[in-house]
Amino acid sequence: VMHLAAQGAGTPQQQFDALGLSFDLVRTQYRMSEEWVRKFLGCDELAQVRSGRATPREWYKVCGSLVWFAYATRRPLCHAPCALSFLRRAAGQVTERKEFWD
């Protein structure tokens, strides 16, 4: 992590963003970056999924983002019944239509 913080600027940074995460080396903490959250909540794919007109590709992108968020923040999906319900519904939608990626 220090290697990432030291790249480019010449002096190591105490706080920086990488891979959708915000790192604070002083407090030894990390969290999802505000930019990542804003980008995810405003993405076209999420809007399509919410409207019920999503393609399999859009479902996969939203599901992948949800799984990444759970993994990166160390929050098991079993503690998020709404997220599990969404993933179950997404799998059903793709399976029922028997569609491919695009």
Buried (B, 14 or more C-beta within 10 A) or exposed (E): EEEBBEEEEEEEBEEBBEEBBBBEBEEEEBEBBEEBEEEBEEBEBBBBBEEEEBBBBBBBBBBEBBEBBBEBEEEEBEEBEEBEEBBEEBEEBBEEEEEEEE
